Amino acid sequence: MFIDPFGRPITYLRISLTDRCNLRCVYCMPKDGLQWQPRADQLSVEEIVRVVETAAQGGVRRVRLTGGEPLVLPHVVEIVRRIASIQNIEEVSLTTNAMLLERLAQPLADTGLKRVNISLDSLDADKFKRITRGGDIDRVWSGIAAAERARLTPIKLNTVIVRGLNADEIPALAQLTMEHDWHVRFIEVMPIGNAQDWGEGFPAPSERYVSVQEMRSALSTFDMQPSTTPQGNGPARTYRIPGALGTIGFISPLGEHFCQNCNRLRLTSDGKLRSCLVIPNEVSLRDAVRSGQALESFFEQAIAQKPERHDMLVSTPAGSQRGMSQIGG
């Protein structure tokens, strides 16, 4: 069993399948995008499977696939099928922008995917297009409907809240839970690879942050009650509006950090193990997996570097040299 230096069992692995994405969300990626990793540097399906097999032997039970945008990979369905069949892996889930989900929801469900988290940063079509630099909100709604038909539930909708951009939509987004069994999660914007100017009409770096306390205050009229955390809700603190079908969650890495319960490792698409989203330490296992070496010691090395908590501050860019889309945050 993998245990970190502070006694926390490691049971969850987030895998970034690719750094590529079909959107350019302002809080995640520069307008002109990033220099993509060479495909030869990224792990193959077989290599990913080998890593997950080792993780499962060490106690990992849940795997989440991220990106970039994981659905841009032509072999994403095969990856899900292979991981879901690994002994001791109890759940495979996926985070997506849903641009390609309508077509892929059922094939993914058929091969073992259990749940999806979907990014939805505005309910206004024009604002959504601005935030994502080209996204089509109608495709998101179609993707959500397809995920419901495929029973990739409970569906979680992730919203990164930014002052001067979408903070005014907190009540309307929360209202979605009244009529849908969806789990809307409001996320504090994190200073990871996004400290640059986002362009005309967007807030300056010093003006973007909205604390979780302020988010909750915006919903004070809803009389929210603490709620049981939905399956796989991770660090979210969860509430329910009386009579609502779904729940509201707050993910607050800055305002109310949740490091004490962290049970995860991250694997980047180029084969680096990270013990923390923020701390830049990485352990490369790509060459080891390609040469057939045993991988357990690489996991142990990464876990030994896991900090008790991060030191990320609202006003200071995080120490990571990679952006969120490159880490698979």
LOKEMAR-303354 format. One record per residue (C-alpha): x, y, z. Coordinates in steps of 0.02 Angstrom, whole numbers, plus 50000, padded with zeros to 5 digits. Last residue first. Layout:
BEGIN
c1 | c2 | c3
X | Y | Z
...
This chain:
BEGIN
c1 | c2 | c3
49757 | 50984 | 49355
49821 | 50889 | 49204
49996 | 50957 | 49220
50014 | 51032 | 49046
49839 | 51106 | 49041
49866 | 51183 | 49213
50025 | 51271 | 49160
50197 | 51201 | 49192
50344 | 51278 | 49285
50256 | 51248 | 49449
50300 | 51371 | 49587
50128 | 51447 | 49598
50105 | 51629 | 49547
50094 | 51742 | 49700
49945 | 51850 | 49751
49824 | 51713 | 49803
49960 | 51611 | 49888
50015 | 51433 | 49856
50115 | 51353 | 49997
50052 | 51175 | 49970
50021 | 51053 | 50112
50105 | 50906 | 50198
50218 | 50892 | 50047
50230 | 50736 | 49937
50414 | 50703 | 49898
50410 | 50526 | 49971
50261 | 50490 | 49857
50364 | 50529 | 49703
50506 | 50415 | 49757
50386 | 50275 | 49804
50302 | 50287 | 49635
50470 | 50278 | 49549
50517 | 50128 | 49657
50361 | 50035 | 49601
50400 | 50053 | 49416
50493 | 49893 | 49373
50598 | 49920 | 49218
50536 | 49873 | 49045
50643 | 49996 | 48948
50495 | 50102 | 48894
50424 | 50105 | 49071
50591 | 50162 | 49139
50615 | 50296 | 49006
50444 | 50368 | 49045
50463 | 50360 | 49235
50509 | 50540 | 49269
50487 | 50598 | 49448
50425 | 50776 | 49466
50447 | 50913 | 49596
50358 | 51074 | 49545
50246 | 51089 | 49701
50076 | 51153 | 49644
49976 | 51004 | 49583
50061 | 50891 | 49709
50140 | 50717 | 49706
50190 | 50729 | 49524
50238 | 50580 | 49417
50311 | 50625 | 49247
50271 | 50519 | 49094
50251 | 50642 | 48953
50061 | 50649 | 48974
50081 | 50700 | 49155
50042 | 50577 | 49294
49966 | 50649 | 49452
49962 | 50572 | 49625
49819 | 50579 | 49746
49757 | 50552 | 49922
49750 | 50731 | 49987
49650 | 50740 | 50148
49758 | 50865 | 50242
49784 | 50964 | 50082
49608 | 51034 | 50082
49646 | 51220 | 50078
49510 | 51338 | 50136
49532 | 51504 | 50044
49672 | 51444 | 49930
49632 | 51269 | 49867
49446 | 51305 | 49885
49333 | 51185 | 49793
49153 | 51228 | 49835
49011 | 51108 | 49799
48827 | 51130 | 49761
48711 | 50981 | 49756
48577 | 50907 | 49644
48391 | 50871 | 49654
48353 | 51027 | 49754
48214 | 51032 | 49885
48317 | 51128 | 50013
48473 | 51194 | 49925
48610 | 51065 | 49949
48788 | 51084 | 50010
48957 | 51003 | 49977
49135 | 51045 | 50023
49233 | 50988 | 49871
49401 | 50902 | 49896
49357 | 50740 | 49807
49178 | 50728 | 49746
49206 | 50548 | 49693
49038 | 50488 | 49752
48930 | 50634 | 49807
48973 | 50718 | 49974
48828 | 50710 | 50095
48754 | 50882 | 50115
48777 | 51038 | 50220
48622 | 51148 | 50203
48601 | 51295 | 50085
48477 | 51430 | 50138
48468 | 51495 | 49958
48477 | 51680 | 50010
48659 | 51659 | 50063
48714 | 51608 | 49888
48828 | 51757 | 49853
48897 | 51733 | 50029
48952 | 51559 | 49982
49053 | 51629 | 49838
49128 | 51763 | 49952
49187 | 51630 | 50074
49257 | 51528 | 49930
49367 | 51675 | 49888
49354 | 51766 | 49722
49521 | 51800 | 49636
49527 | 51895 | 49472
49576 | 52074 | 49518
49765 | 52059 | 49544
49785 | 51966 | 49379
49695 | 52102 | 49279
49515 | 52069 | 49229
49467 | 52030 | 49048
49398 | 52155 | 48922
49557 | 52165 | 48819
49676 | 52020 | 48838
49714 | 51884 | 48965
49867 | 51974 | 49033
49985 | 51845 | 49108
49968 | 51759 | 49277
49894 | 51600 | 49201
50027 | 51467 | 49230
49957 | 51417 | 49399
49884 | 51559 | 49502
49726 | 51463 | 49552
49548 | 51522 | 49517
49436 | 51464 | 49658
49317 | 51326 | 49603
49127 | 51321 | 49610
49058 | 51145 | 49593
48886 | 51108 | 49522
48829 | 50930 | 49556
48689 | 50883 | 49438
48527 | 50795 | 49478
48434 | 50928 | 49380
48288 | 51042 | 49423
48350 | 51133 | 49579
48533 | 51099 | 49542
48533 | 51221 | 49397
48494 | 51361 | 49521
48675 | 51355 | 49579
48728 | 51413 | 49406
48605 | 51557 | 49413
48663 | 51607 | 49588
48849 | 51603 | 49541
48824 | 51700 | 49379
48889 | 51868 | 49444
49059 | 51787 | 49474
49074 | 51757 | 49286
49200 | 51884 | 49221
49232 | 52032 | 49334
49289 | 51918 | 49474
49334 | 51744 | 49412
49247 | 51584 | 49466
49308 | 51421 | 49390
49150 | 51321 | 49359
49148 | 51131 | 49360
48988 | 51037 | 49318
48980 | 50863 | 49394
48872 | 50727 | 49319
48828 | 50588 | 49440
48827 | 50498 | 49324
48892 | 50433 | 49159
48723 | 50353 | 49131
48744 | 50346 | 48940
48585 | 50449 | 48919
48649 | 50571 | 49050
48816 | 50586 | 48962
48726 | 50619 | 48797
48625 | 50759 | 48877
48783 | 50835 | 48950
48869 | 50826 | 48781
48721 | 50912 | 48695
48726 | 51049 | 48828
48913 | 51069 | 48798
48889 | 51074 | 48610
48762 | 51214 | 48633
48893 | 51308 | 48734
49007 | 51324 | 48583
49187 | 51361 | 48630
49292 | 51488 | 48535
49405 | 51576 | 48658
49344 | 51477 | 48809
49303 | 51632 | 48911
49243 | 51729 | 48759
49134 | 51587 | 48691
49058 | 51561 | 48863
49022 | 51748 | 48872
48930 | 51740 | 48706
48831 | 51584 | 48753
48782 | 51644 | 48927
48774 | 51502 | 49053
48957 | 51527 | 49100
49108 | 51428 | 49157
49046 | 51253 | 49117
49184 | 51122 | 49127
49116 | 50945 | 49131
49160 | 50808 | 49255
49117 | 50636 | 49189
49075 | 50470 | 49272
49087 | 50281 | 49257
49195 | 50244 | 49103
49200 | 50057 | 49072
49200 | 50018 | 48886
49015 | 50045 | 48854
49019 | 50210 | 48949
49156 | 50275 | 48835
49064 | 50218 | 48679
48905 | 50302 | 48745
48984 | 50470 | 48787
49091 | 50483 | 48630
48980 | 50570 | 48502
48899 | 50695 | 48620
49063 | 50716 | 48715
49166 | 50805 | 48583
49149 | 50985 | 48645
49118 | 50917 | 48820
49255 | 51021 | 48905
49311 | 50858 | 48985
49360 | 50775 | 49148
49354 | 50585 | 49150
49313 | 50443 | 49269
49378 | 50265 | 49291
49321 | 50173 | 49447
49361 | 50015 | 49545
49536 | 49978 | 49482
49583 | 49822 | 49582
49626 | 49716 | 49428
49645 | 49816 | 49269
49495 | 49803 | 49151
49443 | 49984 | 49173
49617 | 50040 | 49121
49611 | 49946 | 48955
49436 | 50000 | 48908
49468 | 50181 | 48956
49627 | 50186 | 48851
49536 | 50107 | 48704
49402 | 50242 | 48712
49536 | 50377 | 48716
49619 | 50311 | 48558
49583 | 50459 | 48442
49643 | 50581 | 48576
49543 | 50743 | 48567
49432 | 50674 | 48706
49567 | 50696 | 48837
49565 | 50887 | 48828
49724 | 50957 | 48899
49711 | 50837 | 48983
49616 | 50730 | 49106
49581 | 50548 | 49145
49533 | 50506 | 49324
49585 | 50341 | 49402
49516 | 50266 | 49563
49579 | 50116 | 49660
49763 | 50153 | 49690
49829 | 50031 | 49821
50007 | 49994 | 49770
49961 | 49853 | 49649
49839 | 49973 | 49568
49977 | 50101 | 49539
50087 | 49969 | 49458
49946 | 49918 | 49341
49911 | 50102 | 49307
50090 | 50131 | 49248
50085 | 49978 | 49135
49920 | 50034 | 49060
49991 | 50206 | 49021
50138 | 50125 | 48932
50025 | 50015 | 48827
49917 | 50162 | 48776
50070 | 50263 | 48730
50153 | 50391 | 48842
50196 | 50559 | 48767
50372 | 50606 | 48712
50346 | 50535 | 48536
50194 | 50647 | 48519
50307 | 50799 | 48534
50241 | 50908 | 48675
50136 | 51051 | 48614
50204 | 51228 | 48616
50067 | 51325 | 48703
49910 | 51413 | 48646
49901 | 51581 | 48558
49774 | 51648 | 48682
49875 | 51583 | 48830
49803 | 51432 | 48922
49708 | 51391 | 49081
49621 | 51545 | 49151
49579 | 51612 | 48977
49510 | 51449 | 48910
49597 | 51407 | 48746
49491 | 51267 | 48672
49528 | 51111 | 48566
49658 | 51051 | 48690
49828 | 50967 | 48680
49928 | 50926 | 48837
49879 | 50743 | 48820
49823 | 50594 | 48924
49842 | 50684 | 49089
49818 | 50546 | 49217
49748 | 50578 | 49390
49784 | 50437 | 49511
49686 | 50404 | 49672
49717 | 50285 | 49817
49872 | 50356 | 49899
49853 | 50324 | 50086
49893 | 50476 | 50194
50012 | 50442 | 50340
50109 | 50604 | 50330
50259 | 50534 | 50235
50142 | 50464 | 50100
50071 | 50288 | 50104
50067 | 50172 | 49952
50000 | 50000 | 50000
